[in-house]
Each structure stands twice: as C-alpha cells, then as structure tokens.
Amino acid sequence: MKKKIGVLVSGRGTNLQAIIDAIEKKELDAEISVVISNKSDAFALERAKKHCIPSVVISHKDFDKREDFEKELVNALEKSGVDFIVLAGFMRILSPFFINKYKNRIINIHPALLPSFPGVNAQKQALHYGVKITGCSVHFVDEGVDSGPIILQCAVPVFDNDDEHSLSKRILKEEHKLLIKSLKLLIEDKIVIQGRRVICKGEF
Ligand code: GRF
C-alpha cells in the first residue's frame, strides 16, 4: 500500500510542488493525503487544489492555546491516515504533544547546513556571517528549533555578489531535490536512527 504523506505549509509551497511532481513522475511511490495550511492565503493551497489534493486551513489564530491548535492538526492528519508528515515552509513551532504523537515521522526542510543558522532567515544569517558555503538540510523534527537528527544535507556555494534573493534561489533548487531524496529513503524504510545519527541504507 502506498505510504500517505501529510504536508504542512504556510506559504508559496514550492517544496510541496516538488513532492507533487515527484509523485506524478513516479519518482516517489507515495500519495499526499492532505495539505494543511495555517494561513488561508498560502499559495500552496492553490497548488493542492490544482492537483486535486485534499487541503484544509487550520489557523493558529482561531485557538487560544497551542495545544488546541495542534489537536485540530492531529484530527485532520488522523482523518487522512498519514504515515509521515513533511513540514514544507510551515512557520509554527510544534510542541512535544504533537512531536511525540508522530515520533520520528515528521521531517523538515531547512535552508542552511544545520546546526548553522537555525530558525528564520537562514539565508540572510549565512550572508551576514560571511560563510563561503551554506546549503540545506532535511532533518527529523524534535522539540527544538531545527535541532532534530539530520537525514541529508547538500552544500551550496555563496558567491561574492550574492544577495538574499540570489542565494535563496540557489539553495531552493537543491532543497527540492534533497527533500525528495529524503522522502524516498523514509518511504522505502531505508533509514535507521542511532541517537543523533541517521544512517541511510542502500544507494540513493
Ligand atoms: C524553504 O526555504 C524551506 O527550506 C523553509 O521555508 C521555505 C519554504 O518554501 N523551511 P516553499 O513554501 O516550499 O516554497
């Protein structure tokens, strides 16, 4: 049976699009069973609609407590029977309540080589620091900010004439590939977690 993926988004959704494309091209043997956005105007929702993928808006603003917001997320995810959850530009921190429910089944894509430059504006942070190489990371989500075990990373050079836009664009191109590679490993059960280390089995 095909593994079911729930994708959580807040914005434009190019990483969501990369998953949709990989599934349509049969590079990924999975199905997106739901897209959840905490923002009603996220362009990612249009992408889901265009490809007839069920989507739901759950706004954090409608809840006083984080846990109530997350309970609603869990309801939607359970209804669609997800096996894995991808945070693809989802701009909310998840509490231990949510993380423990889906232990080692939530992954996130981050536009830097973690543990460097966690949190928001990672590309800007890299430029300000003056690193010559940055990149992207796909990692399991734990209770911290971008701090879970790293599945795969890809290095991206920083050029002297880069600004935030040009650097983000170069990184984003790699993000899309890295996310699919990571999801493939996860779906094909080729990942072993040993403490902080994630061992990927086989060729990819
Ligand atoms: C990406 O840069 C991702 O690494 C970060 O948020 C951005 C989301 O972009 N977590 P998109 O919505 O997938 O286009």
Boltz pocket constraint, residues with backbone or C-beta under 6 A from the ligand:
constraints:
  - pocket:
      binder: B
      contacts: [[A, 11], [A, 12], [A, 13], [A, 14], [A, 15], [A, 16], [A, 87], [A, 88], [A, 89], [A, 90], [A, 109], [A, 110], [A, 111], [A, 172], [A, 175]]
      max_distance: 6.0
